[in-house]
Amino acid sequence: MGTFFSEREFQQVETAESAFHSPIPTQVISNGEFNPPPQSRQQKQVEERIKELADLHGGKRGMDRRAFLKTSSGMAAAFLAMNEVYGDIFDVSVAEAANHDAADERASKTAGQFIFDVQTHFVHDNYTQEGFLGFIKAGSEIWGSDVDAETVTMYNLKFENYVREIYLNSDTSVSVLSGAPFDDSSWEFLTNEAIAEAVQMVNATAESTRMLGHAVVRPGQPGWMDEVDKALEERPPASWKLYTIGDPLTAETKYPFWLDDEELIYPFYEKALKAGINTMCIHKGLMPKDYETSWPDVWQYQTPRDLLKAAKDWPDINFVIYHGCLRPLMDVPGEPYKEFVETGRIEWASDLAEVPEKAGVSNVYAEMGTSFASTCVADPRFAAAMLGTWIKGLSADNVVWGTDSVLHGSPQWQIEAMRRLEIPEEMQEKYGFAALGGPNSAVKNKIFGFNSARLYNLDLRADYPRFTEDKFAQIKDEYRARGELDSLRTNTSYGYIPRVTV
């Protein structure tokens, strides 16, 4: 696994712009931080079936394939194809694909659903770190002048497209804008100041609270507590973002730390609690299969072992573990599920789910970003097992919605996948998992938004009506009235795919 593509690896990939424009990605997409696996045979079967259904149902309406797949019926057709290949995991009917009215009727049932995405990103307009942009520029040179990397790829990751994809092209109500630490601060997507400014700008424009912001905390780095003091004094965040691995993009990271380090991190907890900002959002998991050799000295920091003591010592702090501590990152599709069937466990995610029972705590949460996005398209039965594991161990009150958008494109397909996903009955019976229920079930509404509203002290009785009446809602209504809402959807994937498939 490479942190950034080498020249040889560039020869093996192409831009995801060339991928099939499906409402649901039909293969794993890399943003340049990892080597994307080839499209599996099952994913290829899904893709071919989506095309067939689009030609069938779109043709009856006089629509070409791409236009049909931008519609609600096109989204339904994609889930039908998934069910045909993987089994009945998603709640979808043939009528939705065949009849636009049926698709609209289903969509109306979730209109106004409160969705709080606690993990979103964009990069600042003048981002010039060669280490990050290098894979785009080098790729442009290799692929030739017909690839306009700057305007096609980087635009998708910037503020303007963020607003478009999150607030106009999805059902997201509120988002949390996040960042990431690097040993070299020039690699930052956004500074803490920039995050705070974006929050202020979005909310002022929308005339409602559409965005909250993190402050990234860098324990051990020079002046890190001074930055905490500065944030509290000048721009108090809604919550804190920490990476126990240190720099998440290199095994040579210099500043990993443990959440239960009494000398280093406990004084920060005390200061945060005193300021009344008691939610810690902590990146853990997402390691390649060869982590013991590729990240030999630091992989342990990605495990949940430090939560047993930290969560018990600090019961008034909410420890929200991003990615749900899922270890498998870009494993061959099917392998993690096979291991789950054999053992009943999911690497590191099961350890996280067992923390409440082992430590006697209720302040540990699993966030779904990237973990759900990557598993629900590559192996939806594994996605169901993952959700079942989190909910069984942590409770439905302690699993929260996040998508890692806009780095992975519009979050709408993830929202639809979650609305339609059900844990198969045989899995429920064998492992003691609870059913997820329909798109508006109590469990899904908790995960989509109510749990995070509680964490962030949002008064939905007072605030929620504003989300359907503010400036962003008005723009969406105008598009809908003109029949142009589907034009917002591009079904374009960002990043890279292998040149060789299957």
C-alpha positions, 0 to 999 in steps of 0.5 A: 500500500502506497501513501501517494502513488509512485510513477509505476502506480500512476501507470496502473490507474486512471481518473475516476471521471472515466468510471461508470456514472452510476448513482451508487459507485460500482467500484472502490475509488481512491483519492490518491492516498491508497492503491485502489483494488480492481473492480470485483466480479460482483461489482462488474455484474452490478454495473452491467445490470444497472446499465440494462435496467437504465436502458429498459426503464429509461428507454420507456421514458425516452431518456438516455442512460445517463439522464435516467440514472440521475433520477430517483428511479435511477437510484432505485434501479441501482439498488435493484441491481445490488440486490440481484447480485448480493441478495436482498439487503436493500429495501427497493421495489421494481415499481420505483425503477419503472415508475417515476411516481412510485419513486417520488412517493417513496422519496416523499416519505423521507422528505424533511428527515433530519440528517446530521453528517458529522464528518465532512471536508473540503480543501482551501482554494490556494492549496499547493502542497506538492505532496498532496497535489503531486499525484494529480499533477503527475497523473496529468503528465502521464495521462496527457493534456486531455486531463485537466486535473486542476479544474476537474479534480481539485474543483470537486474538493473545494468550497463551492462544490462542497456547498453544492454537494452537501446542501443542494445535492443531498438531504443533509441538514447539518454538517460538521466541517473537519480537518486533519493534522500533519507533522508538517502543517503546510499539508493542512486542508484547512486551518482551524481558523479557516474552519471557523470562518467557513462555519460563520460564512455558511450559517450567515448565508443560510440564515440558519445553523447548517454547519458546525466546526471542529478544532484539530488538536495535535498532542505532542506537536510544538505549541499544541496547547497554545493552539487549544487556548487560542481556539477557546479564546477566539473561535470556540469549536463545536467539538475537537478532532484528534488523530491518535496516529499523528499524521494519518498519511505516513508511517513515519509520523512523529507524534502518535499518542494514547488517549489515556496518556495522563501526562500528555492528554489529560490536562487537555481533557480538563481544559475542554471540560471546563470550557464546556466542549466535551465531545472528542472526535477521534480518527481510529482504524482504516489500516491496510491488511499488511499494517504490521509491516507497513506501519510497524511502529504506530499501527497500535495507536489506531486500535481502541485499547486506550479507550478502556481507561480513558473513557472510564476516567472521563465519564463526562467526555464523549469519545466519538470514534471516527470510522468506527475503528474498522481496520479493513481498508481496501481489503479484497472484497469479501475477505472481511465478511468471510472472516466475520462469518468464521469468527463472528468478529470484525477486526478492531470494530468488534473491540470498540463495540466491547469497550462499554461492557468491559469498561462499564461506560456509556460514553463511547460512540462509533462514527460511520464515515468511509467505513460504510461508504466503502463496505456498502458498495463492495460487500453490503452484507459486511456493511450490515454485519458492521452496523449490527456489531456497533449497535449491539455493543454500543447501542443504537444511541451511540452510532452516528452518521458521517460520510467523509464527503466531499472528498468522496463526492455527494453523500446522497447515495450513502444516505439512500443506502442507509435508508434502504439497508436491512440486516438479513434475518438469518444474521439477526438470529445468528448474531443477536443483531437487532433489525434496522427497520425502514427508512424512518425507523427509530434506529435509523433516525437516531443514527442519521441525526438525533444522536448527534443532535444530542451530542452537539446540544441542538434543540431540534424543536427550535432549530429544525424548522429553519432547515426547511425554510432557510436560503439553501432550502429555498434554492432547492425548492426553486430547482425542484419547481423548475424540474431541475433538481436532477441536474444537480446530480452528476453521479461523478466519482472523484479520485482514481480507479485501476486501469485493469478491472476484474 
